[in-house]
Amino acid sequence: MNVKVSILNKEQYKNYSKDLINIFEENFFKNGGFLYSDNFMTTSDFIAIARMDDIIVGYMAVSTNIEEELDKKYDTYTEEIEFNCLVIKHLVVSKKYRNMGVGTKLMDYIIRYAKYNSIKCLYLWTTPDNLVALNFYKNRGFYKIGDYRPAKYIFQGLETFHSIMMVKKLVSSE
């Protein structure tokens, strides 16, 4: 199947919000966590969507506001944060369309977009127990630079939560 990727701005998002929220909710916070799907999408600068036969099968929500996205989330970083970068807030593929190259198409698209716009790097979060995501990102040049374990409160309705931050530096020769 042929995967086509395009970018939605905030205005265009309204036309596709139901499909994107459905993909989000089939993948996140199944254990009673607080669903904030519409909020994160409306606070993203844009969303890259992947389609197969005119069906939305995955998306990547992206923010350009590094200071707001990374502000004090992690106690320590292993390197200094750069500010001409993008934050991948979510990269999600519908369960029915996994292992068909959808995530790869989305990631390749955003890397080309970033290089075209002279972006230095990409940041993202994942959980250390999500081995599929960790391997996917590591195979694309991402590496860990931060660790987040809130100790004094429940995060997104989950009593225990552990997240890691990863970065991919972009070089013009890629």
C-alpha positions in Angstrom: 0.0 0.0 0.0 1.1 3.5 -0.7 1.5 5.8 2.3 1.0 9.6 1.6 2.1 12.2 4.2 0.9 15.8 4.4 0.8 18.5 6.9 -2.3 19.9 8.6 -2.3 23.4 10.1 -4.5 24.2 13.1 -7.4 25.3 10.9 -7.3 22.1 8.8 -7.1 20.0 12.0 -10.7 20.7 12.7 -11.8 18.7 9.7 -9.8 15.6 10.8 -10.0 15.9 14.6 -12.4 12.9 15.1 -10.1 10.5 13.1 -7.0 11.7 14.8 -8.5 11.5 18.3 -9.7 8.0 17.6 -6.1 6.9 16.7 -4.8 8.6 19.8 -7.3 7.0 22.1 -6.8 3.5 20.7 -3.1 3.8 21.7 -2.8 5.9 24.9 -3.8 5.9 28.5 -5.9 2.7 28.5 -5.4 2.2 32.2 -7.6 5.1 33.5 -5.2 7.9 32.5 -6.5 11.3 31.7 -7.1 11.7 27.9 -5.9 15.0 26.7 -5.9 14.2 23.0 -7.7 17.3 21.6 -5.7 19.6 23.9 -2.3 18.4 22.7 -3.4 18.6 19.1 -4.7 22.2 19.3 -1.5 23.2 21.1 0.7 21.7 18.4 2.0 23.9 15.6 1.1 21.4 13.0 0.3 17.7 12.5 1.7 15.5 9.8 -0.9 12.9 8.8 -0.3 9.6 7.0 -3.0 8.2 4.7 -3.5 5.0 2.9 -6.3 4.9 0.4 -7.7 8.1 1.8 -7.9 6.7 5.3 -5.8 8.4 8.0 -3.6 5.7 9.5 -1.2 7.7 11.6 0.0 11.1 12.6 2.8 13.1 14.2 1.9 16.2 16.3 4.8 18.7 16.2 5.6 21.9 18.2 8.1 24.6 17.5 7.9 26.1 21.0 10.9 24.5 22.6 10.9 26.7 25.7 7.3 25.9 26.6 7.5 22.2 25.7 10.8 21.5 27.5 10.5 24.0 30.4 11.5 22.2 33.6 10.0 18.9 32.6 13.2 17.1 33.4 15.4 17.7 36.4 18.6 17.2 34.4 19.5 16.9 30.8 22.7 15.2 29.7 23.4 18.0 27.2 22.3 21.6 26.7 18.9 22.0 25.0 19.0 23.7 21.6 16.3 26.1 20.5 16.1 25.9 16.7 14.5 22.5 17.0 11.1 20.7 16.8 9.4 18.7 19.5 7.6 15.6 18.3 4.7 15.5 20.8 3.3 12.2 19.4 4.0 9.8 16.6 1.1 7.4 16.5 0.1 4.7 14.0 -3.3 3.0 14.1 -2.9 -0.6 15.3 -4.4 -2.0 12.1 -1.7 -0.3 10.0 1.5 -1.1 12.0 4.5 -2.7 10.4 3.6 -1.2 7.0 6.1 1.6 7.0 3.7 4.3 8.2 5.9 5.5 11.1 8.9 5.5 8.9 7.2 7.6 6.3 6.1 10.1 8.9 9.6 10.3 10.4 11.3 10.6 7.0 8.8 13.4 6.1 9.4 15.4 9.3 13.2 15.0 8.9 13.0 16.4 5.4 10.8 19.2 6.5 13.2 20.1 9.4 16.2 20.1 7.1 14.5 22.2 4.5 13.6 24.7 7.3 17.2 24.6 8.8 16.0 23.0 12.0 19.0 21.6 14.1 17.3 18.7 15.9 14.2 16.8 16.9 13.2 16.1 20.5 10.6 13.6 21.7 9.5 11.6 24.7 8.7 7.9 25.1 8.6 5.5 28.0 11.5 3.2 28.7 9.2 0.1 28.6 8.0 0.9 25.0 10.7 -1.2 23.4 9.1 -0.9 19.9 9.3 2.9 20.0 12.7 2.9 21.6 14.1 0.7 18.8 12.3 2.7 16.1 13.8 5.9 17.4 17.3 4.5 18.1 17.4 3.1 14.6 16.8 6.6 13.3 19.6 8.2 15.2 17.8 9.4 18.4 19.4 9.0 21.8 18.4 9.6 25.4 19.2 12.9 27.1 16.6 13.2 29.9 14.7 11.1 32.5 11.4 12.1 34.1 9.8 10.4 37.1 7.4 12.6 38.9 7.5 11.6 42.6 5.1 13.9 44.4 1.9 13.6 42.4 0.0 11.5 39.9 0.8 12.3 36.3 -2.1 12.2 33.8 -4.1 10.0 36.2 -1.3 7.4 36.4 0.2 6.7 39.9 3.6 5.8 38.5 5.0 7.3 35.4 8.5 7.2 33.8 9.4 9.0 30.6 12.6 9.6 28.8 13.5 12.4 26.4 15.4 11.6 23.2 17.0 13.9 20.6 18.1 13.5 17.0 20.7 16.0 15.7 20.2 16.8 12.1 23.2 17.3 9.8 22.9 18.4 6.2 24.6 15.3 4.8 21.8 12.9 5.9 
